Amino acid sequence: MAKLIALCHHLREDNGQLRQEVTKLHQESQSLKLNMTQASVQLEKLLSALPQEGQ
């Protein structure tokens, strides 16, 4: 019975660590998406500032 309790405790700790990791990775993903959006906007601005062919 003590082994089962210890296993449950260990699994709860692992689960908590995994939840923290998922939260961290989700935040990093959101940050990367924002960076990609900002880079896309900047690229569009640069492209629109270039002279058109034939001008």
Secondary structure, DSSP 4 states (H G I P E B T S, - for coil): -HHHHHHHHHHHHHHHHHHHHHHHHHHHHHHHHHHHHHHHHHHHHHHHHSPPTT-
